[in-house]
């Protein structure tokens, strides 16, 4: 099956009525898309009550891609707010229990930073992470080009297969070492993740602007680009049971529109979405 959705549910104004409360946006979002990526888990390990609320607000069959906490992927500057790595991982795994019990956890996404390059100690850390996560499905996304340089390309993919990491395939600006090429190769037969980051080359690496993060993902995919990717997704599904597609180009409100375009382009209709509220005016 092909699942199409967004990162987060708060930034997609075109999906909501003007009077929609922020507390109700997930309920409305679930009337349009069957999956969502939870990004709040990156900034802090979420209490179970949050996950329980989100699980209860979505229909049966809805799936969550939960982003790994930043302390687990090396993004956090300074000391982690836990006694040690083991405690941190245990706390994060406990936060997943409501998703798992409801059978709504698609995967946990480990997205590593641009300075996490291909070297022995980082490979060892990835192996340790996967062991700690046990049988929880985990996706792996790199941000340093070295993992897919010619001398490491096949080894990286084989390592992911051996360790059963789901491949997070990216469409992103090609802007030096801090970006990776699009590698259209699933590494597990049951799931593959595709994330659309946009193609804003100028904004990708530039960190001088106050609103750098907003500029970074400011991009609207055109019809030709979506058609090309629709063909890729069809091919990926031939190799993998479920393809999870997430649009992360949220900055200008483009993600939801591009997601809708992709649904129309691929002639996808979902049966088990939440009921939509009618906008009378």
N, C-alpha and C positions, 0 to 999 in steps of 0.2 A: 504494500500500500504506500501511497505517497501522501505524506502529511505536510501541509504548508502552514506556516505561522510567522510570528514576530518575536523579537526580543522585547520582553516586557509588555505591559498592557496599558501603560499610562500615557504614552506619547502619540496615540493614533486618533487624533481628533475627528478625522473623517468617518470613524466608525460609530461615534457617539452622538446622542442628542445633546443640545446645549445645556440642559438641566441635569445631565448625568453626574451623580456624585462620584468623586474619586474612589469611594469605597465600593461602588457598584460597577466600576468599569470592567473588572474581570468577568462578571456575569454577562455583560453586553458583548465583550470581546468573544466569549465562548459561543456566541451566536453566529460568528463569522468564520472562525478558524478552530481547528481541533487540537492544536498544540501551541505552547508558548514557552519561551525561555525565561527562567527566573534569574534575574541579574542581582537582585538585592542580596542573595546568598554570597555573592562575591565580596561585598563590602562588610558583611557581618554574618556570622553563623546565626541563622534565624531560629527563633523559638518554635517549638512544635505547633503552638497554637496558630501561628501564621500559616504554616503548611496545611493544618487541619481546616482552617477557614477557606483557603484557596481550593482545596480538594472538594469541600462541601458546596462551593459555588459553581462548580463545573460539572457537566453531564458525564454519564458513564461513557468510557472510551476516550475521554479527553486525556492528553498526555502533557507532562512537564519535562523540559530539559532544564536541569538545575545546575547552575554554574558553580564550580568549586570555589571555596573561600580563598581570598587572595593570599592568605598566609600559607596555604597549601601549594600554591604555584609560584611563590617567590616574588610576587608583586609588592608585598607589604614592606615598606621601609621601616627599619627599626625592629624591635623585639615583638614576637607574636604575643598576644594577650592570653596565653595558656602556659601551663607549667612546662610542657614539652610538645614535640610534634605528635607523639602518640595520643596525648590528651586532646589535641586539636582535631585530629582525624576522628577520634571517637565521638567528640561533640558534634562534628559535622554529620557523621553517619546517623547519630541519634536524631538529628533534625530532619532526616529523610524518611523516618518511620511512617508518618501519615501518608506520604505518596506511595510508599511500598505497600502498605496495608490496603490501600484503595486500588492498587494495581494501575496507578497513574504515573509512575516514574518511567519516562522513556530512557533517560540516561543522565549521568553527571558529566558535565563538560569541564575538562581540565584544559584551560587555555593558558599557555606559558608565555612569558614576556619576551620582548625582542632580544634581551641579553641572555636568554637561556639557549645556548648554542649546543652544537653536536660535539660532545666530549664525554669521556668515560664516566666521570662522576655524575653527569646529568642523566646518562643512560641508567646508571645504578639507582638514581633517585626515582626515575620513572618506574623501574621494576619494583622498588619498595612501595611506591604509591599504589600500584595495581594490586600488590599483595595485601596491603592494608584495606583496600576497598572490597576485597573478597569477591562475592558473586554479583555485586552491584554493577550494572553495565556502565562503562565509562568511555567517554570520547576524548580524543587527544588532538589538540590544535597547537601547532607551532607558530611562532612569530619570528624565528630566525632562519634565514635562508640556508644556512649550512646543512640543515637536516636533509635537504633535497638537492644538494650539489651532486654532480655526477659520481663522485667517489663514495658517497653515502646513500644515494637515492634508494637503491634496491635493499640495502641493509636496514634502512629506516623502515621501509614497508614490511620487510620480513620480521623485524623486531616487533612491530605492531601486531602482525598476525600471530606471532608466537605468544605474545602477552595478552592477546585478545582485546587490544585497544580498538574501539570504534574509530574510524577515520573521520575527522572533522575537515571536510574539503572546503576550501575558501575561495571566494571570488573577492579579490582585494587589489588595491593599487600596487603596481610593481615599482617599488621605490627603494631599492638597495637591500641591505642585509636585514632590515627590519620588516621585511614582507616575504611571503612565500608564494611560489607558483601554484596554479591550480593543478592538482594531481588527481585525476579522475579514476582513482583506484580504491574500491572498498577493501578493508582489511578484515572484515568479518562478513559472514554470509547472511546474518539476520538484520543488521542495522548499519546505516551509514548516515552521516550528518552533513548537510550542505549549509554554509553560512555566507550570506551576501553582505559584505561590508561596504559596498560602493566602490567607485573607481576615482575618487578625488585624490589624485596624485599629489597636488600641491598641499593639501591639508593633512596628508597621512602622517608625515614625519615632522611637520613644523609645529613646535611647541611654544612659540613665542606669544601667540594670541591668548588673551584672557580666556576666551571660550574655545580653547583648542579642541576639546572633546566634541563640541557641537560641530565644529568645522570639519573634523576628521570624517564623520559619517554623513556629510551633506552631499547626497548624490541621488539622482533619479535614473533608474535604468530605462533605456528606451526599448521600443518594441523589438528591434532586431537583436538586442542583447538578451532579452528575455526568451526570444525564439531559439537562439543558440543554446541557452541553458535548458530550455524545455527538452531539447534533443538529448542533452547530457543526462538529464534526470531520467528520461525514458531508458537510456542505456544503463544507468546505474541500477535501475529497478530490475533489469534482466540479470544482474549479478548479485542482487541483494534483496531480501524479502521486504524490508521497510526502508523507505527513504524519507528522512526528516529534513525539511527545507525551512530555514529561518532567515528572514530579512532583518538585517541590523542597520539599515540605512535610515535611521529614525530622525535625524537632526531636523530635516525640513518637512517632516510628516509624509515622506515618500514611501516608507516601508509598507504601510497598509495598502496604499494604492497599487504598488508593484505586486504585492501579494495577491490582490484581487485580479490584477491583470494576468498573473501566472495561472490562477485557478481557471480563468476564462480561456486562456490560451490552451491549457491542457485538458479543457472540458471536464474538470473535476467538480463533483458535487458531493457533499458529505451528508449522511443521513441523520447522524446523532448529535447535531449541534444544539445549543441551548435556544429556547424560543427568543425571538427578537422583539423588542418593544417597538411599537408603531409610533412614528413621529407624525403627529397630526398637523403640525404647522411648520 
